[in-house]
Amino acid sequence: MDNRSTVQSNTNYKLAKRVALCIGILAFALVLLLFLGAGHASATDVSGDITADTIWTSNSTYDLTGHVTVLANLTIEENVTVNMNGYNIYVYGSMVVDGSADNWTTIMGGCIYYNDGSSGSLNYAILGDAWCALGIYSTDVTYSNLQIYDTFYGLGYEFSGSERDIALTISDVSIYNAYYGIFVENYNGSLDLTLDGAIVNDTEYSLYIGTWDPNSTGTLDLTVNDCEFIDSYYGLYMEADIINDVQFSGTTFSQMYYGLYIDDNYGDLSLVIDGGVFEDISYDAVYVYSDALVDFQVTNSIFTNIGEYGIELYSDEKDMNFVMNNVTMETVYDGGFYVTTYNGSIDASLTDVHTDDLWWIGGWYASSIDGIARVDFSITDSTFNDSSYGVWYEEEVCGDIVVTNTDFTGVWNGAALQMNPYASTPSGDLSLVLEDVLMDDVYYGIDPAVIGNISLSMENVVINNTNQLGWFEASNADNTAVIDVMINNCSFTNATYGFEFIADTVGDYSVTNTVFSDIEYYAVSMTFDHADMLVPITMPTTVSMSRTITAPWTLPWMESLSIIPSTLPFWVHGTRTPLELWT
């Protein structure tokens, strides 16, 4: 397993390799010029303007002795070799490269530019050894089975001039050893880009996309299907005035510094990743800084050996919907997910999420200008194994938390479910529902504190081998905050401390069919700062009671409760008349 220093050293090696790339391209071009300078006996020399329809016939070689400008229609047939010798082909009319699966056409050693208004196609073609293998300023150029090698710009699109909206599809292209693999920019309008079946390997930027206009309304939509981006600094670098819908399906990002890097200025962003593979990423697999990231979904995806965060998201405004479904994360050196909204709430759902060997499982952080941001999250059918920190959340107003059929094993610092202890205490009523949950070898189970009330429901929950089962604190300005507790069919074993409940006054408590075993100090401690309390009551070692004890207030106590003899007392403390209930 790679450590952080190994990951960083790989990154430094890649940076050095990028510098060598430009030198290598120039050196190769020089050698190519010297080698080809003598020409070939069977080659046809070409330069200047093509003003009439022309065919470069199959099984032929053409040597450029100067720049070629295509003003009419040029067709280059299968199994043709074009040695560009450092010169370029400028297309203003039409150029068709018509190779075949058995007889590819090769055009090397110079740039091909399709200018605005031109058209053409390239099929079964090999390009490269140039500053820009293929530069396109037109939307009427198609290609399939295109291979590009050893360039600064592999495949470049650039649109400027008068305002226009561009719809573009890039498919069946493979690019190897370039600074920019695929480069697309629209300087005056919107861009709707679809990328299908692309392979980009050994680049600085696998895919760079930019969209703007003078009114800051340049809008970008992107769909990427079944692509591979390997060995790069950035897999995808994407920036625009407004980014709307971004969708990835069946796409791999491997051996790079950033997988996805997305930055926009305005608008509502939706990012959906399905069937993604992120592996050997030195920094973040997914990084987004958006004006308003309103919807993020990652499904059926794998994150392996990530140097920093699997998912790191920042949104300046609006509420965010966050979904992870059928996601596996292994060996992530910082955190599985880090999600922040600066002016909005977060509604999060984790289903069938499995993590192993993460420093931090992840967290959601919601704030707002008016102080009403909340985090609501659910975790279902998931397993979290071997992490220093659990699931964190920070909010201004309490949300709802539901965890079902989920295991936390090996959370070495803090709580499995951790309200950020360094943030301001949230207000409002917190609801916690845990059902069929295992927490084993965790430092703390759960530890929220709120300015308001807490409702805790635990059904079929097992917490083993912990410093403390849980710590809950509820208070408010009226001194009326309560903690309602319902614990049924649970098991709590081998803990230093049990549950500690601190509130203004008494809530509803029900503990049934539950076992506390090997608790060193106390199974349950209750502190009520503003409640009339009962006199001390002594009870036998094993307790089974269904009656209600009544005094200045009523305490519905515990039914069918087993306390193992090694368990120390239940403690209840109050500021008026203290009650201590012990075994």
C-alpha positions as CSV (number, residue, x, y, z in Angstrom):
1,M,0.0,0.0,0.0
2,D,1.4,3.4,-1.0
3,N,2.0,5.9,1.7
4,R,1.6,9.7,1.4
5,S,5.3,10.3,0.5
6,T,5.1,7.7,-2.2
7,V,2.0,9.4,-3.7
8,Q,3.7,12.8,-3.6
9,S,6.9,11.5,-5.1
10,N,4.9,10.0,-8.0
11,T,3.4,13.5,-8.5
12,N,6.8,15.1,-8.6
13,Y,7.9,12.6,-11.1
14,K,5.0,13.4,-13.4
15,L,5.7,17.1,-13.2
16,A,9.3,16.5,-14.3
17,K,8.0,14.3,-17.1
18,R,5.7,17.2,-18.3
19,V,8.8,19.5,-18.7
20,A,10.5,16.8,-20.6
21,L,7.5,16.4,-22.9
22,C,7.8,19.8,-24.6
23,I,11.6,19.3,-25.1
24,G,10.9,15.8,-26.5
25,I,8.4,17.0,-29.0
26,L,10.8,19.7,-30.3
27,A,13.7,17.2,-30.5
28,F,11.6,14.6,-32.3
29,A,10.3,17.2,-34.8
30,L,13.9,18.2,-35.5
31,V,15.0,14.7,-36.1
32,L,12.0,14.1,-38.3
33,L,12.9,17.1,-40.4
34,L,16.5,16.0,-40.8
35,F,15.4,12.4,-41.6
36,L,12.7,13.4,-44.1
37,G,14.6,16.3,-45.6
38,A,16.0,14.0,-48.3
39,G,12.5,13.0,-49.2
40,H,11.4,9.7,-50.6
41,A,11.6,8.6,-54.2
42,S,8.0,7.7,-54.3
43,A,6.7,10.7,-52.3
44,T,4.8,13.6,-53.8
45,D,5.8,17.0,-52.7
46,V,2.9,19.3,-51.8
47,S,2.6,23.0,-50.7
48,G,0.5,26.0,-51.3
49,D,-3.3,26.4,-52.0
50,I,-5.6,23.6,-53.0
51,T,-8.3,25.4,-55.0
52,A,-9.8,22.4,-56.9
53,D,-11.2,19.1,-55.6
54,T,-8.2,16.9,-54.9
55,I,-7.6,13.3,-53.8
56,W,-4.5,12.0,-52.2
57,T,-4.7,8.4,-53.3
58,S,-4.3,5.3,-51.2
59,N,-0.9,3.6,-50.7
60,S,0.8,6.9,-51.4
61,T,3.2,9.2,-49.5
62,Y,3.0,13.0,-49.5
63,D,5.6,15.3,-48.3
64,L,4.8,18.9,-47.3
65,T,7.4,21.3,-48.5
66,G,5.4,24.3,-47.2
67,H,2.1,25.1,-45.6
68,V,-1.0,23.8,-47.4
69,T,-4.3,25.7,-47.5
70,V,-7.4,23.7,-48.5
71,L,-9.9,26.1,-50.2
72,A,-11.8,23.3,-52.0
73,N,-12.3,19.7,-51.1
74,L,-9.4,17.4,-50.2
75,T,-9.9,13.7,-49.7
76,I,-7.1,11.6,-48.2
77,E,-7.7,7.9,-48.8
78,E,-6.8,4.8,-46.8
79,N,-3.2,3.8,-46.2
80,V,-1.8,7.2,-47.1
81,T,1.3,8.7,-45.3
82,V,1.5,12.4,-45.0
83,N,4.9,13.7,-43.8
84,M,4.2,17.3,-42.7
85,N,7.8,18.2,-41.9
86,G,6.8,20.9,-39.5
87,Y,4.3,22.6,-41.8
88,N,0.6,22.9,-41.3
89,I,-2.6,22.2,-43.2
90,Y,-5.2,24.9,-43.0
91,V,-8.7,23.9,-44.0
92,Y,-11.2,26.5,-45.2
93,G,-13.1,24.2,-47.5
94,S,-13.4,20.5,-46.7
95,M,-10.9,17.8,-45.8
96,V,-11.9,14.1,-45.4
97,V,-9.4,11.6,-44.1
98,D,-10.8,8.2,-45.1
99,G,-8.7,5.4,-43.5
100,S,-10.0,2.0,-42.8
101,A,-9.7,-0.6,-40.0
102,D,-7.1,-2.5,-41.9
103,N,-5.4,0.5,-43.5
104,W,-5.1,3.5,-41.3
105,T,-4.0,6.8,-42.7
106,T,-1.0,8.6,-41.0
107,I,-0.5,12.3,-40.9
108,M,2.5,13.3,-38.7
109,G,4.8,16.1,-38.0
110,G,2.6,19.2,-38.2
111,C,-0.8,20.7,-37.3
112,I,-4.1,20.4,-39.0
113,Y,-6.5,23.4,-38.5
114,Y,-10.1,23.3,-39.5
115,N,-11.1,27.0,-39.6
116,D,-14.5,28.5,-38.9
117,G,-16.9,27.5,-41.7
118,S,-14.9,24.5,-42.8
119,S,-16.1,20.9,-42.7
120,G,-14.7,17.4,-42.9
121,S,-14.2,14.1,-41.1
122,L,-11.4,11.8,-40.0
123,N,-11.7,8.1,-39.8
124,Y,-9.0,5.6,-38.8
125,A,-6.4,8.3,-38.8
126,I,-3.1,8.7,-36.8
127,L,-1.9,12.2,-36.0
128,G,0.8,13.7,-33.9
129,D,4.4,14.9,-33.5
130,A,3.2,18.5,-33.5
131,W,2.4,21.5,-31.4
132,C,-1.3,20.9,-32.0
133,A,-2.2,17.7,-33.8
134,L,-5.8,18.7,-34.6
135,G,-7.1,22.2,-34.0
136,I,-10.8,22.8,-34.8
137,Y,-12.7,26.1,-35.0
138,S,-15.7,24.6,-36.7
139,T,-18.7,22.5,-35.5
140,D,-18.9,20.5,-38.8
141,V,-16.0,18.2,-38.3
142,T,-16.5,14.6,-37.2
143,Y,-14.2,11.7,-36.5
144,S,-14.0,8.1,-35.3
145,N,-11.1,5.8,-34.5
146,L,-8.7,8.7,-34.2
147,Q,-5.3,8.3,-32.5
148,I,-3.0,11.2,-31.5
149,Y,0.5,10.9,-30.2
150,D,3.2,13.3,-28.8
151,T,1.7,16.8,-28.9
152,F,1.3,19.8,-26.8
153,Y,-2.4,20.1,-27.8
154,G,-3.8,16.7,-28.8
155,L,-7.3,17.7,-29.8
156,G,-8.2,21.4,-29.5
157,Y,-11.4,23.3,-30.1
158,E,-11.7,27.0,-29.8
159,F,-14.7,29.2,-30.5
160,S,-14.6,33.0,-30.4
161,G,-15.9,36.0,-32.3
162,S,-19.6,36.6,-32.5
163,E,-21.7,35.0,-29.7
164,R,-22.9,31.5,-30.4
165,D,-24.0,28.4,-28.5
166,I,-22.0,25.3,-29.4
167,A,-23.2,21.7,-29.3
168,L,-20.3,19.3,-29.7
169,T,-19.7,15.5,-29.6
170,I,-16.3,14.0,-29.3
171,S,-16.1,10.2,-29.7
172,D,-13.7,7.4,-30.4
173,V,-10.5,9.3,-29.9
174,S,-7.3,8.1,-28.2
175,I,-4.6,10.5,-27.1
176,Y,-1.2,9.7,-25.8
177,N,1.6,11.9,-24.4
178,A,0.3,15.5,-24.6
179,Y,0.1,18.5,-22.4
180,Y,-3.6,19.0,-23.1
181,G,-5.2,15.8,-24.2
182,I,-8.6,17.4,-25.2
183,F,-8.9,21.2,-25.0
184,V,-12.3,22.9,-25.6
185,E,-13.1,26.6,-25.0
186,N,-16.0,28.9,-26.1
187,Y,-15.2,32.5,-25.3
188,N,-18.6,33.9,-26.3
189,G,-21.5,31.7,-25.6
190,S,-22.6,28.4,-24.2
191,L,-21.2,24.9,-24.7
192,D,-23.0,21.5,-24.6
193,L,-20.3,18.9,-24.8
194,T,-20.6,15.1,-25.1
195,L,-17.6,12.8,-24.8
196,D,-17.9,9.1,-25.7
197,G,-15.4,6.4,-25.6
198,A,-12.3,8.6,-25.3
199,I,-8.9,7.3,-24.0
200,V,-6.4,9.9,-22.8
201,N,-3.1,8.8,-21.4
202,D,0.0,10.6,-20.1
203,T,-1.0,14.3,-20.1
204,E,-0.9,17.4,-17.9
205,Y,-4.7,17.9,-18.5
206,S,-6.6,15.0,-19.8
207,L,-9.6,17.2,-20.5
208,Y,-9.8,20.9,-20.2
209,I,-13.1,22.8,-20.8
210,G,-13.8,26.5,-20.4
211,T,-16.9,28.5,-21.3
212,W,-17.5,32.3,-20.9
213,D,-19.2,35.3,-22.5
214,P,-18.9,39.0,-21.9
215,N,-22.2,39.0,-19.9
216,S,-20.9,36.3,-17.5
217,T,-23.7,33.9,-18.8
218,G,-21.6,31.4,-20.6
219,T,-23.2,28.1,-19.7
220,L,-21.6,24.7,-19.8
221,D,-23.2,21.2,-19.9
222,L,-21.1,18.1,-20.1
223,T,-21.8,14.4,-20.6
224,V,-18.9,11.9,-20.4
225,N,-19.6,8.2,-21.2
226,D,-17.2,5.2,-21.1
227,C,-13.9,7.1,-21.1
228,E,-10.5,6.5,-19.6
229,F,-8.2,9.2,-18.3
230,I,-4.9,7.9,-17.1
231,D,-1.6,9.3,-15.9
232,S,-2.3,13.0,-15.8
233,Y,-2.0,16.0,-13.4
234,Y,-5.7,16.9,-13.9
235,G,-8.2,14.3,-15.2
236,L,-10.8,17.0,-15.9
237,Y,-10.3,20.7,-15.3
238,M,-13.6,22.5,-15.9
239,E,-14.4,26.2,-15.5
240,A,-17.2,28.4,-16.7
241,D,-19.5,31.3,-15.9
242,I,-22.3,28.9,-15.3
243,I,-22.0,25.1,-15.1
244,N,-25.4,23.4,-15.3
245,D,-25.5,19.6,-15.7
246,V,-22.4,17.4,-15.6
247,Q,-22.8,13.7,-15.9
248,F,-20.2,10.9,-15.9
249,S,-21.0,7.3,-16.7
250,G,-18.6,4.3,-16.8
251,T,-15.5,6.5,-16.7
252,T,-12.1,5.8,-15.1
253,F,-9.6,8.3,-13.6
254,S,-6.3,6.8,-12.6
255,Q,-2.8,7.9,-11.7
256,M,-3.2,11.7,-11.4
257,Y,-3.1,14.6,-9.0
258,Y,-6.8,15.6,-9.3
259,G,-9.5,13.4,-10.8
260,L,-12.2,16.0,-11.4
261,Y,-11.6,19.7,-10.8
262,I,-14.7,21.9,-11.3
263,D,-15.0,25.6,-10.8
264,D,-17.9,27.9,-11.7
265,N,-19.0,31.5,-10.9
266,Y,-22.8,31.5,-11.2
267,G,-25.8,29.2,-11.6
268,D,-27.0,25.9,-10.2
269,L,-24.7,22.9,-10.7
270,S,-25.8,19.3,-10.8
271,L,-23.0,16.7,-10.8
272,V,-23.8,13.0,-11.3
273,I,-21.2,10.3,-11.4
274,D,-22.3,6.7,-12.1
275,G,-20.0,3.8,-12.6
276,G,-16.9,5.8,-11.8
277,V,-13.4,4.4,-11.0
278,F,-11.0,6.7,-9.2
279,E,-7.7,5.1,-8.3
280,D,-4.2,6.3,-7.4
281,I,-5.1,9.9,-7.1
282,S,-2.5,12.0,-5.3
283,Y,-4.9,14.7,-4.1
284,D,-8.7,14.8,-4.5
285,A,-10.6,12.4,-6.7
286,V,-13.5,14.9,-7.0
287,Y,-13.1,18.6,-6.2
288,V,-15.8,21.2,-6.8
289,Y,-16.1,24.8,-5.9
290,S,-19.4,26.1,-7.2
291,D,-21.6,29.1,-6.8
292,A,-24.5,26.7,-6.1
293,L,-23.9,23.0,-6.1
294,V,-27.6,22.0,-5.7
295,D,-27.3,18.3,-6.6
296,F,-24.4,15.8,-6.2
297,Q,-24.8,12.1,-6.8
298,V,-22.2,9.4,-7.0
299,T,-23.4,5.8,-7.5
300,N,-21.9,2.4,-8.4
301,S,-18.4,3.9,-8.0
302,I,-15.0,2.9,-6.5
303,F,-12.4,5.2,-4.9
304,T,-9.0,3.5,-4.1
305,N,-5.7,4.9,-2.9
306,I,-6.6,8.6,-2.7
307,G,-4.0,11.0,-1.3
308,E,-6.4,13.6,0.2
309,Y,-10.2,13.5,-0.2
310,G,-12.4,11.2,-2.2
311,I,-15.0,13.9,-2.5
312,E,-14.4,17.6,-1.6
313,L,-17.3,20.0,-2.3
314,Y,-17.8,23.7,-1.6
315,S,-21.0,25.6,-2.5
316,D,-21.4,29.4,-1.9
317,E,-25.2,29.4,-1.8
318,K,-28.4,27.4,-1.9
319,D,-29.4,24.0,-0.4
320,M,-27.5,20.9,-1.6
321,N,-28.8,17.4,-2.2
322,F,-26.0,14.9,-1.6
323,V,-26.3,11.2,-2.5
324,M,-23.9,8.3,-2.3
325,N,-25.2,4.9,-3.3
326,N,-23.2,1.7,-3.8
327,V,-19.9,3.3,-3.3
328,T,-16.7,1.7,-2.1
329,M,-13.8,3.7,-0.7
330,E,-10.5,2.1,0.3
331,T,-7.2,3.7,1.5
332,V,-8.2,7.4,1.5
333,Y,-5.6,9.4,3.4
334,D,-7.7,12.3,4.5
335,G,-11.5,11.8,4.2
336,G,-14.1,10.0,2.2
337,F,-16.1,13.2,1.7
338,Y,-15.9,16.8,2.9
339,V,-19.0,18.8,2.0
340,T,-19.5,22.5,2.8
341,T,-22.3,24.9,2.1
342,Y,-21.7,28.6,3.0
343,N,-25.4,29.7,2.6
344,G,-27.6,26.7,2.6
345,S,-28.7,23.4,4.1
346,I,-27.6,19.8,3.2
347,D,-29.9,16.8,2.7
348,A,-27.6,13.8,2.5
349,S,-28.2,10.1,1.9
350,L,-25.7,7.3,2.1
351,T,-26.9,3.9,1.0
352,D,-24.7,0.8,0.5
353,V,-21.5,2.8,1.2
354,H,-18.5,0.8,2.3
355,T,-15.2,2.3,3.5
356,D,-12.0,0.8,4.7
357,D,-8.7,2.4,5.9
358,L,-9.8,6.1,5.8
359,W,-8.4,8.7,8.1
360,W,-11.9,10.2,8.3
361,I,-15.1,8.8,7.0
362,G,-16.4,12.2,6.1
363,G,-18.5,15.2,7.1
364,W,-21.1,17.7,6.2
365,Y,-20.8,21.4,7.2
366,A,-23.8,23.8,6.6
367,S,-23.9,27.5,7.4
368,S,-25.9,30.4,6.2
369,I,-26.3,34.2,6.4
370,D,-29.5,34.0,8.4
371,G,-28.4,31.2,10.7
372,I,-30.9,28.5,9.7
373,A,-28.7,26.0,7.8
374,R,-29.3,22.4,8.8
375,V,-28.0,19.0,8.0
376,D,-30.4,16.1,7.5
377,F,-28.8,12.8,6.7
378,S,-29.6,9.1,6.5
379,I,-27.2,6.1,6.4
380,T,-28.5,2.7,5.3
381,D,-27.0,-0.7,4.5
382,S,-23.4,0.6,4.9
383,T,-20.1,-0.5,6.6
384,F,-17.3,1.8,7.8
385,N,-14.1,0.1,8.9
386,D,-10.8,1.3,10.3
387,S,-10.8,5.1,10.4
388,S,-9.4,7.6,12.8
389,Y,-12.6,9.7,12.8
390,G,-16.2,8.9,12.1
391,V,-19.1,10.8,10.4
392,W,-19.1,14.5,11.3
393,Y,-21.8,17.1,10.9
394,E,-22.1,20.8,11.6
395,E,-25.2,22.8,11.4
396,E,-26.9,26.0,12.8
397,V,-30.4,24.4,13.2
398,C,-30.8,20.7,14.2
399,G,-31.8,18.3,11.5
400,D,-32.9,14.7,11.5
401,I,-30.4,11.7,11.6
402,V,-31.5,8.2,10.7
403,V,-29.0,5.3,10.6
404,T,-30.2,1.8,9.8
405,N,-28.5,-1.6,9.2
406,T,-25.0,0.0,9.4
407,D,-21.7,-1.1,11.0
408,F,-19.0,1.2,12.4
409,T,-15.9,-0.9,13.3
410,G,-12.7,0.8,14.4
411,V,-13.2,4.5,14.8
412,W,-10.2,5.4,16.9
413,N,-10.8,9.1,17.8
414,G,-14.0,10.9,18.5
415,A,-17.5,9.5,17.9
416,A,-18.9,7.2,15.2
417,L,-21.5,10.0,14.8
418,Q,-19.8,13.2,15.7
419,M,-21.4,16.7,16.0
420,N,-18.5,19.1,15.3
421,P,-17.2,19.9,18.8
422,Y,-15.3,23.0,17.6
423,A,-18.4,24.7,16.1
424,S,-21.2,26.7,17.8
425,T,-23.9,24.7,19.3
426,P,-26.9,24.3,17.0
427,S,-30.5,25.3,18.0
428,G,-33.7,23.5,17.5
429,D,-34.8,19.9,18.1
430,L,-32.5,17.0,17.1
431,S,-34.0,13.7,16.2
432,L,-31.7,10.6,16.2
433,V,-33.0,7.2,15.1
434,L,-30.7,4.2,15.1
435,E,-31.9,0.8,14.1
436,D,-29.8,-2.4,13.5
437,V,-26.6,-0.5,14.1
438,L,-23.2,-1.9,15.3
439,M,-20.5,0.3,16.8
440,D,-17.5,-1.8,17.7
441,D,-14.1,-0.5,18.7
442,V,-15.2,3.1,18.6
443,Y,-13.9,5.8,20.9
444,Y,-17.3,7.3,21.4
445,G,-20.7,6.2,20.1
446,I,-22.6,9.4,19.7
447,D,-22.1,12.8,21.2
448,P,-24.5,15.7,20.3
449,A,-25.1,18.9,22.1
450,V,-28.0,21.2,21.2
451,I,-29.8,24.4,22.3
452,G,-33.2,22.7,22.2
453,N,-34.5,19.1,22.7
454,I,-33.1,15.7,21.8
455,S,-35.1,12.7,20.8
456,L,-33.1,9.5,20.8
457,S,-34.5,6.2,19.5
458,M,-32.3,3.0,19.5
459,E,-33.6,-0.3,18.3
460,N,-31.3,-3.4,18.0
461,V,-28.2,-1.4,18.5
462,V,-24.9,-3.0,19.7
463,I,-22.1,-0.9,21.0
464,N,-18.9,-2.7,22.1
465,N,-15.4,-1.8,23.2
466,T,-15.7,1.9,23.6
467,N,-14.6,4.7,26.0
468,Q,-18.2,6.0,26.2
469,L,-21.5,4.8,24.8
470,G,-22.9,8.2,24.3
471,W,-23.0,11.8,25.5
472,F,-26.0,14.0,25.0
473,E,-26.7,17.5,26.2
474,A,-29.8,19.6,25.7
475,S,-30.5,23.1,27.1
476,N,-32.4,26.3,26.2
477,A,-32.9,29.8,27.5
478,D,-36.2,28.8,29.2
479,N,-34.6,26.0,31.1
480,T,-37.1,23.5,29.7
481,A,-35.0,21.4,27.3
482,V,-35.5,17.7,27.5
483,I,-33.9,14.5,26.2
484,D,-36.4,11.8,25.3
485,V,-34.9,8.3,25.2
486,M,-36.3,5.1,23.8
487,I,-33.8,2.1,23.9
488,N,-35.1,-1.4,23.0
489,N,-33.5,-4.7,22.4
490,C,-29.9,-3.3,22.6
491,S,-26.6,-4.6,23.9
492,F,-23.8,-2.4,25.4
493,T,-20.6,-4.1,26.5
494,N,-17.1,-3.3,27.6
495,A,-17.2,0.5,28.0
496,T,-15.4,2.8,30.3
497,Y,-18.5,5.0,30.6
498,G,-22.1,4.4,29.6
499,F,-24.6,7.0,28.4
500,E,-24.6,10.5,29.9
501,F,-27.7,12.6,29.5
502,I,-27.6,16.3,30.5
503,A,-30.7,18.4,30.2
504,D,-32.7,21.1,31.8
505,T,-35.5,18.9,33.0
506,V,-36.8,15.4,32.7
507,G,-38.0,13.8,29.4
508,D,-39.5,10.4,28.6
509,Y,-37.2,7.5,29.2
510,S,-37.8,3.9,28.2
511,V,-35.2,1.2,28.2
512,T,-36.5,-2.4,27.5
513,N,-34.9,-5.8,26.7
514,T,-31.5,-4.3,26.9
515,V,-28.2,-5.5,28.4
516,F,-25.4,-3.4,29.9
517,S,-22.3,-5.5,30.5
518,D,-18.7,-4.6,31.7
519,I,-19.3,-0.9,32.1
520,E,-16.5,0.4,34.3
521,Y,-18.1,3.6,35.8
522,Y,-21.8,3.9,35.1
523,A,-24.3,2.5,32.6
524,V,-26.4,5.7,32.5
525,S,-25.8,9.1,34.1
526,M,-28.5,11.8,34.1
527,T,-28.1,15.4,35.0
528,F,-31.1,17.7,35.2
529,D,-30.3,21.3,36.2
530,H,-33.9,22.5,36.5
531,A,-35.9,19.6,37.8
532,D,-37.4,18.5,41.2
533,M,-35.7,15.2,42.0
534,L,-36.6,12.1,44.0
535,V,-35.0,10.8,47.1
536,P,-32.4,8.0,46.7
537,I,-33.6,4.5,45.9
538,T,-31.6,1.4,46.4
539,M,-32.2,-1.5,44.0
540,P,-30.9,-5.1,43.8
541,T,-28.2,-6.2,41.4
542,T,-30.5,-7.6,38.8
543,V,-33.4,-5.3,38.0
544,S,-36.8,-6.2,36.4
545,M,-39.5,-3.6,37.0
546,S,-42.5,-2.3,35.1
547,R,-43.9,0.2,37.7
548,T,-43.8,3.9,37.5
549,I,-42.1,5.9,40.3
550,T,-44.0,9.1,41.1
551,A,-42.9,12.2,43.1
552,P,-43.0,15.9,42.2
553,W,-42.7,14.7,38.6
554,T,-43.2,11.3,37.1
555,L,-40.4,9.1,35.7
556,P,-41.5,6.2,33.5
557,W,-38.7,3.9,34.3
558,M,-37.2,0.8,32.7
559,E,-39.0,-2.4,31.8
560,S,-37.2,-5.8,31.4
561,L,-33.8,-4.3,32.0
562,S,-30.8,-6.6,32.7
563,I,-27.8,-5.1,34.5
564,I,-24.8,-7.5,34.7
565,P,-23.4,-7.6,38.3
566,S,-20.1,-5.9,37.1
567,T,-22.1,-2.9,36.0
568,L,-21.7,0.1,38.3
569,P,-24.6,2.5,39.2
570,F,-27.1,4.4,37.2
571,W,-26.7,8.0,38.3
572,V,-29.2,10.7,38.2
573,H,-28.2,14.2,39.4
574,G,-30.3,17.3,39.9
575,T,-29.8,20.8,41.2
576,R,-32.8,20.7,43.5
577,T,-33.1,17.4,45.3
578,P,-30.6,14.9,43.9
579,L,-31.6,11.5,42.9
580,E,-29.1,8.7,42.7
581,L,-30.3,5.3,41.5
582,W,-27.7,2.6,41.9
583,T,-27.3,-1.2,42.0
